[in-house]
Amino acid sequence: MDPYFLARWLNILPFACWAPVVHLQIRFRDLTGKAHAVGKLLPDEARDLYRIWFTLGWLAFGALTGSLCLMVTCPAFW
């Protein structure tokens, strides 16, 4: 496997996770604002959004950790 191909994808994956996370955070902000305005708890949708947000965060963290390991260890792939 080409190390540059792997490194490229380990840097593209976090951005692919980050872009939807920004949208999720905006939706969280709107949900919490509405819930606070009417004095109610967060709706069940917030739990689902949190789970997606958490999963995307771990995927991005794993990809960046893998990228860091490749930069530090500089393994010989061929």
mmCIF file of the N, C-alpha and C atoms, coordinates in Angstrom:
data_MODEL
# 
_entry.id   MODEL 
# 
loop_
_atom_site.group_PDB 
_atom_site.id 
_atom_site.type_symbol 
_atom_site.label_atom_id 
_atom_site.label_alt_id 
_atom_site.label_comp_id 
_atom_site.label_asym_id 
_atom_site.label_entity_id 
_atom_site.label_seq_id 
_atom_site.pdbx_PDB_ins_code 
_atom_site.Cartn_x 
_atom_site.Cartn_y 
_atom_site.Cartn_z 
_atom_site.occupancy 
_atom_site.B_iso_or_equiv 
_atom_site.pdbx_formal_charge 
_atom_site.auth_seq_id 
_atom_site.auth_comp_id 
_atom_site.auth_asym_id 
_atom_site.auth_atom_id 
_atom_site.pdbx_PDB_model_num 
ATOM 1   N N  . MET A 1 1  ? 0.845   -1.184 0.000  1.00 0.00 ? 1  MET A N  1 
ATOM 2   C CA . MET A 1 1  ? 0.000   0.000  0.000  1.00 0.00 ? 1  MET A CA 1 
ATOM 3   C C  . MET A 1 1  ? 0.888   1.244  0.000  1.00 0.00 ? 1  MET A C  1 
ATOM 4   N N  . ASP A 1 2  ? 0.515   2.204  -0.772 1.00 0.00 ? 2  ASP A N  1 
ATOM 5   C CA . ASP A 1 2  ? 1.257   3.448  -0.870 1.00 0.00 ? 2  ASP A CA 1 
ATOM 6   C C  . ASP A 1 2  ? 1.081   4.265  0.415  1.00 0.00 ? 2  ASP A C  1 
ATOM 7   N N  . PRO A 1 3  ? 2.165   4.631  1.089  1.00 0.00 ? 3  PRO A N  1 
ATOM 8   C CA . PRO A 1 3  ? 2.028   5.377  2.340  1.00 0.00 ? 3  PRO A CA 1 
ATOM 9   C C  . PRO A 1 3  ? 1.392   6.748  2.140  1.00 0.00 ? 3  PRO A C  1 
ATOM 10  N N  . TYR A 1 4  ? 1.604   7.340  0.984  1.00 0.00 ? 4  TYR A N  1 
ATOM 11  C CA . TYR A 1 4  ? 1.001   8.648  0.737  1.00 0.00 ? 4  TYR A CA 1 
ATOM 12  C C  . TYR A 1 4  ? -0.508  8.546  0.573  1.00 0.00 ? 4  TYR A C  1 
ATOM 13  N N  . PHE A 1 5  ? -0.955  7.446  -0.009 1.00 0.00 ? 5  PHE A N  1 
ATOM 14  C CA . PHE A 1 5  ? -2.396  7.209  -0.125 1.00 0.00 ? 5  PHE A CA 1 
ATOM 15  C C  . PHE A 1 5  ? -3.026  7.086  1.256  1.00 0.00 ? 5  PHE A C  1 
ATOM 16  N N  . LEU A 1 6  ? -2.402  6.310  2.121  1.00 0.00 ? 6  LEU A N  1 
ATOM 17  C CA . LEU A 1 6  ? -2.904  6.135  3.484  1.00 0.00 ? 6  LEU A CA 1 
ATOM 18  C C  . LEU A 1 6  ? -2.877  7.454  4.255  1.00 0.00 ? 6  LEU A C  1 
ATOM 19  N N  . ALA A 1 7  ? -1.776  8.178  4.158  1.00 0.00 ? 7  ALA A N  1 
ATOM 20  C CA . ALA A 1 7  ? -1.659  9.449  4.867  1.00 0.00 ? 7  ALA A CA 1 
ATOM 21  C C  . ALA A 1 7  ? -2.679  10.453 4.355  1.00 0.00 ? 7  ALA A C  1 
ATOM 22  N N  . ARG A 1 8  ? -2.914  10.463 3.065  1.00 0.00 ? 8  ARG A N  1 
ATOM 23  C CA . ARG A 1 8  ? -3.892  11.386 2.491  1.00 0.00 ? 8  ARG A CA 1 
ATOM 24  C C  . ARG A 1 8  ? -5.274  11.116 3.061  1.00 0.00 ? 8  ARG A C  1 
ATOM 25  N N  . TRP A 1 9  ? -5.659  9.837  3.098  1.00 0.00 ? 9  TRP A N  1 
ATOM 26  C CA . TRP A 1 9  ? -6.988  9.510  3.611  1.00 0.00 ? 9  TRP A CA 1 
ATOM 27  C C  . TRP A 1 9  ? -7.090  9.701  5.121  1.00 0.00 ? 9  TRP A C  1 
ATOM 28  N N  . LEU A 1 10 ? -6.002  9.548  5.825  1.00 0.00 ? 10 LEU A N  1 
ATOM 29  C CA . LEU A 1 10 ? -6.036  9.799  7.264  1.00 0.00 ? 10 LEU A CA 1 
ATOM 30  C C  . LEU A 1 10 ? -6.154  11.291 7.569  1.00 0.00 ? 10 LEU A C  1 
ATOM 31  N N  . ASN A 1 11 ? -5.916  12.138 6.589  1.00 0.00 ? 11 ASN A N  1 
ATOM 32  C CA . ASN A 1 11 ? -6.107  13.572 6.771  1.00 0.00 ? 11 ASN A CA 1 
ATOM 33  C C  . ASN A 1 11 ? -7.418  14.059 6.174  1.00 0.00 ? 11 ASN A C  1 
ATOM 34  N N  . ILE A 1 12 ? -7.970  13.342 5.201  1.00 0.00 ? 12 ILE A N  1 
ATOM 35  C CA . ILE A 1 12 ? -9.258  13.715 4.618  1.00 0.00 ? 12 ILE A CA 1 
ATOM 36  C C  . ILE A 1 12 ? -10.403 13.276 5.528  1.00 0.00 ? 12 ILE A C  1 
ATOM 37  N N  . LEU A 1 13 ? -10.271 12.124 6.163  1.00 0.00 ? 13 LEU A N  1 
ATOM 38  C CA . LEU A 1 13 ? -11.333 11.598 7.023  1.00 0.00 ? 13 LEU A CA 1 
ATOM 39  C C  . LEU A 1 13 ? -11.715 12.556 8.150  1.00 0.00 ? 13 LEU A C  1 
ATOM 40  N N  . PRO A 1 14 ? -10.774 13.174 8.863  1.00 0.00 ? 14 PRO A N  1 
ATOM 41  C CA . PRO A 1 14 ? -11.192 14.103 9.919  1.00 0.00 ? 14 PRO A CA 1 
ATOM 42  C C  . PRO A 1 14 ? -11.999 15.290 9.385  1.00 0.00 ? 14 PRO A C  1 
ATOM 43  N N  . PHE A 1 15 ? -11.646 15.804 8.225  1.00 0.00 ? 15 PHE A N  1 
ATOM 44  C CA . PHE A 1 15 ? -12.436 16.891 7.658  1.00 0.00 ? 15 PHE A CA 1 
ATOM 45  C C  . PHE A 1 15 ? -13.827 16.405 7.288  1.00 0.00 ? 15 PHE A C  1 
ATOM 46  N N  . ALA A 1 16 ? -13.907 15.188 6.735  1.00 0.00 ? 16 ALA A N  1 
ATOM 47  C CA . ALA A 1 16 ? -15.208 14.629 6.375  1.00 0.00 ? 16 ALA A CA 1 
ATOM 48  C C  . ALA A 1 16 ? -16.076 14.422 7.615  1.00 0.00 ? 16 ALA A C  1 
ATOM 49  N N  . CYS A 1 17 ? -15.457 14.201 8.763  1.00 0.00 ? 17 CYS A N  1 
ATOM 50  C CA . CYS A 1 17 ? -16.201 14.092 10.021 1.00 0.00 ? 17 CYS A CA 1 
ATOM 51  C C  . CYS A 1 17 ? -16.500 15.467 10.605 1.00 0.00 ? 17 CYS A C  1 
ATOM 52  N N  . TRP A 1 18 ? -15.590 16.413 10.422 1.00 0.00 ? 18 TRP A N  1 
ATOM 53  C CA . TRP A 1 18 ? -15.731 17.730 11.033 1.00 0.00 ? 18 TRP A CA 1 
ATOM 54  C C  . TRP A 1 18 ? -16.860 18.537 10.404 1.00 0.00 ? 18 TRP A C  1 
ATOM 55  N N  . ALA A 1 19 ? -17.013 18.463 9.086  1.00 0.00 ? 19 ALA A N  1 
ATOM 56  C CA . ALA A 1 19 ? -18.023 19.257 8.396  1.00 0.00 ? 19 ALA A CA 1 
ATOM 57  C C  . ALA A 1 19 ? -19.435 18.964 8.928  1.00 0.00 ? 19 ALA A C  1 
ATOM 58  N N  . PRO A 1 20 ? -19.863 17.695 9.048  1.00 0.00 ? 20 PRO A N  1 
ATOM 59  C CA . PRO A 1 20 ? -21.190 17.454 9.617  1.00 0.00 ? 20 PRO A CA 1 
ATOM 60  C C  . PRO A 1 20 ? -21.282 17.806 11.103 1.00 0.00 ? 20 PRO A C  1 
ATOM 61  N N  . VAL A 1 21 ? -20.163 17.723 11.818 1.00 0.00 ? 21 VAL A N  1 
ATOM 62  C CA . VAL A 1 21 ? -20.176 18.053 13.241 1.00 0.00 ? 21 VAL A CA 1 
ATOM 63  C C  . VAL A 1 21 ? -20.526 19.523 13.455 1.00 0.00 ? 21 VAL A C  1 
ATOM 64  N N  . VAL A 1 22 ? -20.042 20.383 12.586 1.00 0.00 ? 22 VAL A N  1 
ATOM 65  C CA . VAL A 1 22 ? -20.381 21.806 12.693 1.00 0.00 ? 22 VAL A CA 1 
ATOM 66  C C  . VAL A 1 22 ? -21.888 21.982 12.532 1.00 0.00 ? 22 VAL A C  1 
ATOM 67  N N  . HIS A 1 23 ? -22.468 21.289 11.564 1.00 0.00 ? 23 HIS A N  1 
ATOM 68  C CA . HIS A 1 23 ? -23.916 21.362 11.359 1.00 0.00 ? 23 HIS A CA 1 
ATOM 69  C C  . HIS A 1 23 ? -24.664 20.817 12.587 1.00 0.00 ? 23 HIS A C  1 
ATOM 70  N N  . LEU A 1 24 ? -24.175 19.725 13.146 1.00 0.00 ? 24 LEU A N  1 
ATOM 71  C CA . LEU A 1 24 ? -24.810 19.160 14.347 1.00 0.00 ? 24 LEU A CA 1 
ATOM 72  C C  . LEU A 1 24 ? -24.744 20.128 15.520 1.00 0.00 ? 24 LEU A C  1 
ATOM 73  N N  . GLN A 1 25 ? -23.630 20.812 15.680 1.00 0.00 ? 25 GLN A N  1 
ATOM 74  C CA . GLN A 1 25 ? -23.495 21.758 16.790 1.00 0.00 ? 25 GLN A CA 1 
ATOM 75  C C  . GLN A 1 25 ? -24.448 22.941 16.627 1.00 0.00 ? 25 GLN A C  1 
ATOM 76  N N  . ILE A 1 26 ? -24.670 23.360 15.401 1.00 0.00 ? 26 ILE A N  1 
ATOM 77  C CA . ILE A 1 26 ? -25.648 24.433 15.167 1.00 0.00 ? 26 ILE A CA 1 
ATOM 78  C C  . ILE A 1 26 ? -27.050 23.953 15.519 1.00 0.00 ? 26 ILE A C  1 
ATOM 79  N N  . ARG A 1 27 ? -27.350 22.713 15.164 1.00 0.00 ? 27 ARG A N  1 
ATOM 80  C CA . ARG A 1 27 ? -28.664 22.158 15.529 1.00 0.00 ? 27 ARG A CA 1 
ATOM 81  C C  . ARG A 1 27 ? -28.802 22.009 17.041 1.00 0.00 ? 27 ARG A C  1 
ATOM 82  N N  . PHE A 1 28 ? -27.725 21.603 17.726 1.00 0.00 ? 28 PHE A N  1 
ATOM 83  C CA . PHE A 1 28 ? -27.741 21.537 19.196 1.00 0.00 ? 28 PHE A CA 1 
ATOM 84  C C  . PHE A 1 28 ? -28.054 22.904 19.787 1.00 0.00 ? 28 PHE A C  1 
ATOM 85  N N  . ARG A 1 29 ? -27.377 23.912 19.272 1.00 0.00 ? 29 ARG A N  1 
ATOM 86  C CA . ARG A 1 29 ? -27.594 25.268 19.772 1.00 0.00 ? 29 ARG A CA 1 
ATOM 87  C C  . ARG A 1 29 ? -29.058 25.677 19.624 1.00 0.00 ? 29 ARG A C  1 
ATOM 88  N N  . ASP A 1 30 ? -29.642 25.375 18.468 1.00 0.00 ? 30 ASP A N  1 
ATOM 89  C CA . ASP A 1 30 ? -31.037 25.732 18.232 1.00 0.00 ? 30 ASP A CA 1 
ATOM 90  C C  . ASP A 1 30 ? -31.972 24.951 19.157 1.00 0.00 ? 30 ASP A C  1 
ATOM 91  N N  . LEU A 1 31 ? -31.697 23.656 19.327 1.00 0.00 ? 31 LEU A N  1 
ATOM 92  C CA . LEU A 1 31 ? -32.533 22.831 20.209 1.00 0.00 ? 31 LEU A CA 1 
ATOM 93  C C  . LEU A 1 31 ? -32.472 23.309 21.657 1.00 0.00 ? 31 LEU A C  1 
ATOM 94  N N  . THR A 1 32 ? -31.271 23.614 22.126 1.00 0.00 ? 32 THR A N  1 
ATOM 95  C CA . THR A 1 32 ? -31.149 24.059 23.514 1.00 0.00 ? 32 THR A CA 1 
ATOM 96  C C  . THR A 1 32 ? -31.790 25.430 23.709 1.00 0.00 ? 32 THR A C  1 
ATOM 97  N N  . GLY A 1 33 ? -31.678 26.290 22.714 1.00 0.00 ? 33 GLY A N  1 
ATOM 98  C CA . GLY A 1 33 ? -32.323 27.600 22.810 1.00 0.00 ? 33 GLY A CA 1 
ATOM 99  C C  . GLY A 1 33 ? -33.833 27.487 22.892 1.00 0.00 ? 33 GLY A C  1 
ATOM 100 N N  . LYS A 1 34 ? -34.406 26.622 22.063 1.00 0.00 ? 34 LYS A N  1 
ATOM 101 C CA . LYS A 1 34 ? -35.856 26.419 22.089 1.00 0.00 ? 34 LYS A CA 1 
ATOM 102 C C  . LYS A 1 34 ? -36.307 25.793 23.406 1.00 0.00 ? 34 LYS A C  1 
ATOM 103 N N  . ALA A 1 35 ? -35.557 24.789 23.869 1.00 0.00 ? 35 ALA A N  1 
ATOM 104 C CA . ALA A 1 35 ? -35.918 24.122 25.119 1.00 0.00 ? 35 ALA A CA 1 
ATOM 105 C C  . ALA A 1 35 ? -35.822 25.091 26.290 1.00 0.00 ? 35 ALA A C  1 
ATOM 106 N N  . HIS A 1 36 ? -34.828 25.927 26.297 1.00 0.00 ? 36 HIS A N  1 
ATOM 107 C CA . HIS A 1 36 ? -34.664 26.903 27.376 1.00 0.00 ? 36 HIS A CA 1 
ATOM 108 C C  . HIS A 1 36 ? -35.768 27.963 27.329 1.00 0.00 ? 36 HIS A C  1 
ATOM 109 N N  . ALA A 1 37 ? -36.144 28.366 26.126 1.00 0.00 ? 37 ALA A N  1 
ATOM 110 C CA . ALA A 1 37 ? -37.164 29.405 25.978 1.00 0.00 ? 37 ALA A CA 1 
ATOM 111 C C  . ALA A 1 37 ? -38.518 28.959 26.518 1.00 0.00 ? 37 ALA A C  1 
ATOM 112 N N  . VAL A 1 38 ? -38.840 27.673 26.343 1.00 0.00 ? 38 VAL A N  1 
ATOM 113 C CA . VAL A 1 38 ? -40.133 27.180 26.828 1.00 0.00 ? 38 VAL A CA 1 
ATOM 114 C C  . VAL A 1 38 ? -40.015 26.502 28.185 1.00 0.00 ? 38 VAL A C  1 
ATOM 115 N N  . GLY A 1 39 ? -38.807 26.387 28.714 1.00 0.00 ? 39 GLY A N  1 
ATOM 116 C CA . GLY A 1 39 ? -38.611 25.808 30.043 1.00 0.00 ? 39 GLY A CA 1 
ATOM 117 C C  . GLY A 1 39 ? -38.799 24.306 30.096 1.00 0.00 ? 39 GLY A C  1 
ATOM 118 N N  . LYS A 1 40 ? -38.436 23.616 29.022 1.00 0.00 ? 40 LYS A N  1 
ATOM 119 C CA . LYS A 1 40 ? -38.576 22.155 28.982 1.00 0.00 ? 40 LYS A CA 1 
ATOM 120 C C  . LYS A 1 40 ? -37.214 21.509 28.823 1.00 0.00 ? 40 LYS A C  1 
ATOM 121 N N  . LEU A 1 41 ? -37.200 20.173 28.973 1.00 0.00 ? 41 LEU A N  1 
ATOM 122 C CA . LEU A 1 41 ? -35.986 19.403 28.751 1.00 0.00 ? 41 LEU A CA 1 
ATOM 123 C C  . LEU A 1 41 ? -35.720 19.281 27.253 1.00 0.00 ? 41 LEU A C  1 
ATOM 124 N N  . LEU A 1 42 ? -34.513 18.870 26.925 1.00 0.00 ? 42 LEU A N  1 
ATOM 125 C CA . LEU A 1 42 ? -34.166 18.669 25.528 1.00 0.00 ? 42 LEU A CA 1 
ATOM 126 C C  . LEU A 1 42 ? -35.006 17.538 24.931 1.00 0.00 ? 42 LEU A C  1 
ATOM 127 N N  . PRO A 1 43 ? -35.372 17.656 23.669 1.00 0.00 ? 43 PRO A N  1 
ATOM 128 C CA . PRO A 1 43 ? -36.138 16.571 23.034 1.00 0.00 ? 43 PRO A CA 1 
ATOM 129 C C  . PRO A 1 43 ? -35.257 15.353 22.780 1.00 0.00 ? 43 PRO A C  1 
ATOM 130 N N  . ASP A 1 44 ? -35.901 14.239 22.445 1.00 0.00 ? 44 ASP A N  1 
ATOM 131 C CA . ASP A 1 44 ? -35.163 12.994 22.174 1.00 0.00 ? 44 ASP A CA 1 
ATOM 132 C C  . ASP A 1 44 ? -34.231 13.126 20.973 1.00 0.00 ? 44 ASP A C  1 
ATOM 133 N N  . GLU A 1 45 ? -34.524 14.045 20.080 1.00 0.00 ? 45 GLU A N  1 
ATOM 134 C CA . GLU A 1 45 ? -33.667 14.270 18.918 1.00 0.00 ? 45 GLU A CA 1 
ATOM 135 C C  . GLU A 1 45 ? -32.250 14.645 19.351 1.00 0.00 ? 45 GLU A C  1 
ATOM 136 N N  . ALA A 1 46 ? -32.124 15.337 20.475 1.00 0.00 ? 46 ALA A N  1 
ATOM 137 C CA . ALA A 1 46 ? -30.808 15.762 20.959 1.00 0.00 ? 46 ALA A CA 1 
ATOM 138 C C  . ALA A 1 46 ? -29.931 14.553 21.287 1.00 0.00 ? 46 ALA A C  1 
ATOM 139 N N  . ARG A 1 47 ? -30.506 13.508 21.834 1.00 0.00 ? 47 ARG A N  1 
ATOM 140 C CA . ARG A 1 47 ? -29.744 12.298 22.158 1.00 0.00 ? 47 ARG A CA 1 
ATOM 141 C C  . ARG A 1 47 ? -29.214 11.640 20.879 1.00 0.00 ? 47 ARG A C  1 
ATOM 142 N N  . ASP A 1 48 ? -30.065 11.586 19.866 1.00 0.00 ? 48 ASP A N  1 
ATOM 143 C CA . ASP A 1 48 ? -29.638 11.006 18.593 1.00 0.00 ? 48 ASP A CA 1 
ATOM 144 C C  . ASP A 1 48 ? -28.524 11.837 17.961 1.00 0.00 ? 48 ASP A C  1 
ATOM 145 N N  . LEU A 1 49 ? -28.665 13.148 17.998 1.00 0.00 ? 49 LEU A N  1 
ATOM 146 C CA . LEU A 1 49 ? -27.636 14.025 17.454 1.00 0.00 ? 49 LEU A CA 1 
ATOM 147 C C  . LEU A 1 49 ? -26.326 13.872 18.225 1.00 0.00 ? 49 LEU A C  1 
ATOM 148 N N  . TYR A 1 50 ? -26.430 13.727 19.543 1.00 0.00 ? 50 TYR A N  1 
ATOM 149 C CA . TYR A 1 50 ? -25.233 13.558 20.359 1.00 0.00 ? 50 TYR A CA 1 
ATOM 150 C C  . TYR A 1 50 ? -24.494 12.275 19.993 1.00 0.00 ? 50 TYR A C  1 
ATOM 151 N N  . ARG A 1 51 ? -25.236 11.209 19.777 1.00 0.00 ? 51 ARG A N  1 
ATOM 152 C CA . ARG A 1 51 ? -24.600 9.936  19.420 1.00 0.00 ? 51 ARG A CA 1 
ATOM 153 C C  . ARG A 1 51 ? -23.863 10.043 18.088 1.00 0.00 ? 51 ARG A C  1 
ATOM 154 N N  . ILE A 1 52 ? -24.468 10.711 17.117 1.00 0.00 ? 52 ILE A N  1 
ATOM 155 C CA . ILE A 1 52 ? -23.797 10.909 15.833 1.00 0.00 ? 52 ILE A CA 1 
ATOM 156 C C  . ILE A 1 52 ? -22.560 11.775 16.022 1.00 0.00 ? 52 ILE A C  1 
ATOM 157 N N  . TRP A 1 53 ? -22.697 12.858 16.790 1.00 0.00 ? 53 TRP A N  1 
ATOM 158 C CA . TRP A 1 53 ? -21.591 13.775 17.064 1.00 0.00 ? 53 TRP A CA 1 
ATOM 159 C C  . TRP A 1 53 ? -20.431 13.036 17.738 1.00 0.00 ? 53 TRP A C  1 
ATOM 160 N N  . PHE A 1 54 ? -20.749 12.207 18.719 1.00 0.00 ? 54 PHE A N  1 
ATOM 161 C CA . PHE A 1 54 ? -19.738 11.458 19.461 1.00 0.00 ? 54 PHE A CA 1 
ATOM 162 C C  . PHE A 1 54 ? -19.013 10.462 18.545 1.00 0.00 ? 54 PHE A C  1 
ATOM 163 N N  . THR A 1 55 ? -19.764 9.749  17.710 1.00 0.00 ? 55 THR A N  1 
ATOM 164 C CA . THR A 1 55 ? -19.174 8.777  16.792 1.00 0.00 ? 55 THR A CA 1 
ATOM 165 C C  . THR A 1 55 ? -18.255 9.454  15.789 1.00 0.00 ? 55 THR A C  1 
ATOM 166 N N  . LEU A 1 56 ? -18.703 10.568 15.217 1.00 0.00 ? 56 LEU A N  1 
ATOM 167 C CA . LEU A 1 56 ? -17.864 11.288 14.264 1.00 0.00 ? 56 LEU A CA 1 
ATOM 168 C C  . LEU A 1 56 ? -16.596 11.822 14.936 1.00 0.00 ? 56 LEU A C  1 
ATOM 169 N N  . GLY A 1 57 ? -16.718 12.236 16.179 1.00 0.00 ? 57 GLY A N  1 
ATOM 170 C CA . GLY A 1 57 ? -15.553 12.719 16.913 1.00 0.00 ? 57 GLY A CA 1 
ATOM 171 C C  . GLY A 1 57 ? -14.512 11.630 17.109 1.00 0.00 ? 57 GLY A C  1 
ATOM 172 N N  . TRP A 1 58 ? -14.955 10.423 17.445 1.00 0.00 ? 58 TRP A N  1 
ATOM 173 C CA . TRP A 1 58 ? -14.003 9.332  17.637 1.00 0.00 ? 58 TRP A CA 1 
ATOM 174 C C  . TRP A 1 58 ? -13.366 8.894  16.324 1.00 0.00 ? 58 TRP A C  1 
ATOM 175 N N  . LEU A 1 59 ? -14.150 8.925  15.241 1.00 0.00 ? 59 LEU A N  1 
ATOM 176 C CA . LEU A 1 59 ? -13.571 8.586  13.937 1.00 0.00 ? 59 LEU A CA 1 
ATOM 177 C C  . LEU A 1 59 ? -12.471 9.588  13.562 1.00 0.00 ? 59 LEU A C  1 
ATOM 178 N N  . ALA A 1 60 ? -12.752 10.866 13.755 1.00 0.00 ? 60 ALA A N  1 
ATOM 179 C CA . ALA A 1 60 ? -11.753 11.890 13.429 1.00 0.00 ? 60 ALA A CA 1 
ATOM 180 C C  . ALA A 1 60 ? -10.538 11.766 14.340 1.00 0.00 ? 60 ALA A C  1 
ATOM 181 N N  . PHE A 1 61 ? -10.763 11.521 15.622 1.00 0.00 ? 61 PHE A N  1 
ATOM 182 C CA . PHE A 1 61 ? -9.658  11.366 16.561 1.00 0.00 ? 61 PHE A CA 1 
ATOM 183 C C  . PHE A 1 61 ? -8.776  10.178 16.174 1.00 0.00 ? 61 PHE A C  1 
ATOM 184 N N  . GLY A 1 62 ? -9.401  9.061  15.816 1.00 0.00 ? 62 GLY A N  1 
ATOM 185 C CA . GLY A 1 62 ? -8.637  7.881  15.409 1.00 0.00 ? 62 GLY A CA 1 
ATOM 186 C C  . GLY A 1 62 ? -7.823  8.135  14.148 1.00 0.00 ? 62 GLY A C  1 
ATOM 187 N N  . ALA A 1 63 ? -8.422  8.830  13.195 1.00 0.00 ? 63 ALA A N  1 
ATOM 188 C CA . ALA A 1 63 ? -7.700  9.125  11.956 1.00 0.00 ? 63 ALA A CA 1 
ATOM 189 C C  . ALA A 1 63 ? -6.522  10.055 12.212 1.00 0.00 ? 63 ALA A C  1 
ATOM 190 N N  . LEU A 1 64 ? -6.727  11.071 13.031 1.00 0.00 ? 64 LEU A N  1 
ATOM 191 C CA . LEU A 1 64 ? -5.623  11.993 13.328 1.00 0.00 ? 64 LEU A CA 1 
ATOM 192 C C  . LEU A 1 64 ? -4.531  11.313 14.155 1.00 0.00 ? 64 LEU A C  1 
ATOM 193 N N  . THR A 1 65 ? -4.929  10.416 15.040 1.00 0.00 ? 65 THR A N  1 
ATOM 194 C CA . THR A 1 65 ? -3.943  9.660  15.816 1.00 0.00 ? 65 THR A CA 1 
ATOM 195 C C  . THR A 1 65 ? -3.132  8.756  14.889 1.00 0.00 ? 65 THR A C  1 
ATOM 196 N N  . GLY A 1 66 ? -3.801  8.110  13.948 1.00 0.00 ? 66 GLY A N  1 
ATOM 197 C CA . GLY A 1 66 ? -3.092  7.281  12.975 1.00 0.00 ? 66 GLY A CA 1 
ATOM 198 C C  . GLY A 1 66 ? -2.143  8.096  12.118 1.00 0.00 ? 66 GLY A C  1 
ATOM 199 N N  . SER A 1 67 ? -2.586  9.277  11.713 1.00 0.00 ? 67 SER A N  1 
ATOM 200 C CA . SER A 1 67 ? -1.730  10.157 10.927 1.00 0.00 ? 67 SER A CA 1 
ATOM 201 C C  . SER A 1 67 ? -0.507  10.585 11.730 1.00 0.00 ? 67 SER A C  1 
ATOM 202 N N  . LEU A 1 68 ? -0.702  10.908 12.994 1.00 0.00 ? 68 LEU A N  1 
ATOM 203 C CA . LEU A 1 68 ? 0.410   11.291 13.864 1.00 0.00 ? 68 LEU A CA 1 
ATOM 204 C C  . LEU A 1 68 ? 1.385   10.126 14.024 1.00 0.00 ? 68 LEU A C  1 
ATOM 205 N N  . CYS A 1 69 ? 0.860   8.921  14.205 1.00 0.00 ? 69 CYS A N  1 
ATOM 206 C CA . CYS A 1 69 ? 1.736   7.751  14.346 1.00 0.00 ? 69 CYS A CA 1 
ATOM 207 C C  . CYS A 1 69 ? 2.563   7.535  13.083 1.00 0.00 ? 69 CYS A C  1 
ATOM 208 N N  . LEU A 1 70 ? 1.953   7.735  11.913 1.00 0.00 ? 70 LEU A N  1 
ATOM 209 C CA . LEU A 1 70 ? 2.712   7.601  10.666 1.00 0.00 ? 70 LEU A CA 1 
ATOM 210 C C  . LEU A 1 70 ? 3.807   8.658  10.573 1.00 0.00 ? 70 LEU A C  1 
ATOM 211 N N  . MET A 1 71 ? 3.513   9.872  11.019 1.00 0.00 ? 71 MET A N  1 
ATOM 212 C CA . MET A 1 71 ? 4.522   10.934 10.947 1.00 0.00 ? 71 MET A CA 1 
ATOM 213 C C  . MET A 1 71 ? 5.671   10.680 11.917 1.00 0.00 ? 71 MET A C  1 
ATOM 214 N N  . VAL A 1 72 ? 5.365   10.150 13.088 1.00 0.00 ? 72 VAL A N  1 
ATOM 215 C CA . VAL A 1 72 ? 6.405   9.954  14.110 1.00 0.00 ? 72 VAL A CA 1 
ATOM 216 C C  . VAL A 1 72 ? 7.251   8.718  13.799 1.00 0.00 ? 72 VAL A C  1 
ATOM 217 N N  . THR A 1 73 ? 6.614   7.618  13.420 1.00 0.00 ? 73 THR A N  1 
ATOM 218 C CA . THR A 1 73 ? 7.360   6.380  13.237 1.00 0.00 ? 73 THR A CA 1 
ATOM 219 C C  . THR A 1 73 ? 7.985   6.245  11.858 1.00 0.00 ? 73 THR A C  1 
ATOM 220 N N  . CYS A 1 74 ? 7.434   6.911  10.851 1.00 0.00 ? 74 CYS A N  1 
ATOM 221 C CA . CYS A 1 74 ? 7.933   6.841  9.474  1.00 0.00 ? 74 CYS A CA 1 
ATOM 222 C C  . CYS A 1 74 ? 8.193   5.392  9.051  1.00 0.00 ? 74 CYS A C  1 
ATOM 223 N N  . PRO A 1 75 ? 7.167   4.541  9.058  1.00 0.00 ? 75 PRO A N  1 
ATOM 224 C CA . PRO A 1 75 ? 7.388   3.132  8.692  1.00 0.00 ? 75 PRO A CA 1 
ATOM 225 C C  . PRO A 1 75 ? 7.718   2.993  7.210  1.00 0.00 ? 75 PRO A C  1 
ATOM 226 N N  . ALA A 1 76 ? 8.480   1.955  6.900  1.00 0.00 ? 76 ALA A N  1 
ATOM 227 C CA . ALA A 1 76 ? 8.822   1.643  5.512  1.00 0.00 ? 76 ALA A CA 1 
ATOM 228 C C  . ALA A 1 76 ? 7.757   0.685  4.972  1.00 0.00 ? 76 ALA A C  1 
ATOM 229 N N  . PHE A 1 77 ? 6.952   1.153  4.045  1.00 0.00 ? 77 PHE A N  1 
ATOM 230 C CA . PHE A 1 77 ? 5.882   0.337  3.499  1.00 0.00 ? 77 PHE A CA 1 
ATOM 231 C C  . PHE A 1 77 ? 6.324   -0.502 2.313  1.00 0.00 ? 77 PHE A C  1 
ATOM 232 N N  . TRP A 1 78 ? 7.524   -0.281 1.789  1.00 0.00 ? 78 TRP A N  1 
ATOM 233 C CA . TRP A 1 78 ? 7.977   -1.066 0.647  1.00 0.00 ? 78 TRP A CA 1 
ATOM 234 C C  . TRP A 1 78 ? 9.398   -1.503 0.797  1.00 0.00 ? 78 TRP A C  1 
# 
